[in-house]
Amino acid sequence: MTNVRPRFQLVGLDCPDPIALANFYSRLTGLEVEPLGDFTPEEVEWIELDNGEHPTIAFQKVPNYVAPTWPTGAIAQQLHLDFLVPDLDEGEEYALAAGATKHEYQPGTTFRVYLDPVGHPFCLVLSDD
């Protein structure tokens, strides 16, 4: 009998432009965007960061995309990603330079909340290392 337990593969983010959001997360994480293959940028409806293995982040085109309204509102949050950093100030400088926006609401002291270019919340979390 084979193992039927599901194995986590990736997180898919809805967005209006998969390539643009993949490029943002590529700048943020240092992971490369997978090659387009035979598709033109306008034809791409799904693209992933190339992690060499899984898990990774994927980006799916949604024509009528509506950004989350975190921390409250009609679309408070669909999901969020956490990234470990050794220093929050340096991590913030790096994230902002990559194209993130710091959220005005900051509910903790060991992490900071940002928005990606299409409004998905993500956190930089102080690592224990």
C-alpha positions in Angstrom: 0.0 0.0 0.0 1.4 3.4 -0.9 1.4 6.4 1.5 -1.8 8.3 0.9 -0.9 11.2 3.3 -1.0 14.5 1.4 2.4 16.2 1.0 2.5 20.0 0.9 3.6 21.3 -2.5 3.0 25.1 -2.8 1.0 28.2 -1.9 -0.8 29.8 -4.8 -1.6 33.5 -4.7 -4.3 35.1 -6.8 -3.3 38.2 -8.6 -4.0 40.3 -11.7 -0.5 39.8 -13.2 1.3 36.6 -12.3 4.6 37.6 -13.8 4.7 41.0 -12.0 3.9 39.4 -8.6 6.3 36.5 -9.2 9.0 39.1 -9.9 8.3 40.9 -6.6 8.6 37.7 -4.6 11.7 36.8 -6.6 13.3 40.0 -5.5 12.1 39.5 -1.9 13.3 35.8 -1.6 16.1 35.5 -4.1 14.3 32.6 -5.8 14.2 32.6 -9.6 10.9 32.8 -11.6 10.4 29.7 -13.6 10.9 30.0 -17.4 7.9 31.0 -19.5 8.5 28.2 -22.0 6.4 28.8 -25.1 4.1 31.3 -23.5 4.2 35.1 -24.0 3.8 37.2 -20.8 0.2 38.0 -21.7 -0.7 34.3 -22.0 0.7 33.3 -18.5 -2.1 32.4 -16.1 0.1 30.4 -13.6 3.7 30.7 -12.8 5.9 29.5 -9.9 9.1 30.5 -8.2 11.8 27.8 -8.9 12.9 26.5 -5.6 14.5 23.4 -7.1 12.1 21.5 -5.0 8.8 22.1 -3.2 7.3 23.8 -1.3 7.3 27.1 -3.3 5.0 30.0 -4.2 2.8 30.1 -7.3 0.9 33.0 -8.8 -2.5 32.6 -10.6 -4.1 35.2 -12.8 -7.5 36.3 -11.6 -9.1 38.8 -14.0 -11.4 40.5 -11.4 -8.9 40.3 -8.5 -9.8 42.3 -5.4 -7.1 42.9 -2.8 -7.5 41.9 0.8 -8.5 44.6 3.3 -6.4 43.3 6.2 -6.9 43.5 9.2 -10.6 44.2 8.9 -13.2 44.6 6.2 -15.2 42.6 3.7 -12.1 40.7 2.5 -10.0 40.7 5.6 -7.4 38.2 4.5 -7.2 35.2 2.2 -3.8 34.0 3.6 -0.5 35.4 4.5 3.2 34.3 4.2 5.8 34.5 6.9 9.5 35.1 6.1 12.3 34.7 8.8 14.8 37.5 9.1 17.7 37.9 11.5 17.0 41.7 12.0 13.6 43.4 11.5 15.0 46.8 10.6 17.3 45.4 7.9 14.6 43.0 6.7 12.2 45.9 6.4 14.7 48.0 4.4 15.1 45.0 2.1 11.4 44.3 1.7 10.6 48.0 1.0 13.3 48.1 -1.6 11.8 45.0 -3.3 8.5 46.8 -3.6 6.6 46.0 -0.4 4.6 48.5 1.6 4.6 48.5 5.4 1.1 48.2 6.8 0.1 50.9 9.2 -1.3 48.3 11.7 1.5 46.5 13.5 0.1 44.1 16.1 3.4 42.6 17.5 7.0 43.3 18.3 8.7 40.2 17.0 7.2 40.5 13.5 6.1 43.2 11.1 3.3 43.2 8.6 3.7 44.3 4.9 1.7 44.2 1.8 2.9 42.9 -1.5 2.3 44.9 -4.7 -1.3 43.6 -5.1 -2.2 43.8 -1.4 -1.5 40.3 0.1 -0.3 40.7 3.7 2.9 39.0 4.6 5.1 39.1 7.7 8.8 39.4 8.4 9.4 37.4 11.5 12.4 37.8 13.8 14.3 34.5 13.6 15.7 32.8 16.7 19.1 32.3 15.1 
